[in-house]
Amino acid sequence: MEYAKDEVFQIRYNTKLNKIGEIPENWTSKMWEKIKAHKLFTTTIAVLSVFTMINIVMIWSFMKILQNI
């Protein structure tokens, strides 16, 4: 029953085409579906970006220490 209710609210009347049509998906919902489908790839990219930021901060900090000597 819940599935039927969800499907009913996904459909609306399209006045431009003069017929009933589905609600178009926006880019965020499409991106969220791809993230949920490709969890390993998304996790790998997230971890690599975090490690890259940490690496940049550590190099910057090391350069500041070297300047103070």
Secondary structure, DSSP 8 states (H G I E B T S, - for coil): -HHHHHHHHTEEEETTTTEEEE----HHHHHHHHHHH-HHHHHHHHHHHHHHHHHHHHHHHHHHHHHH-
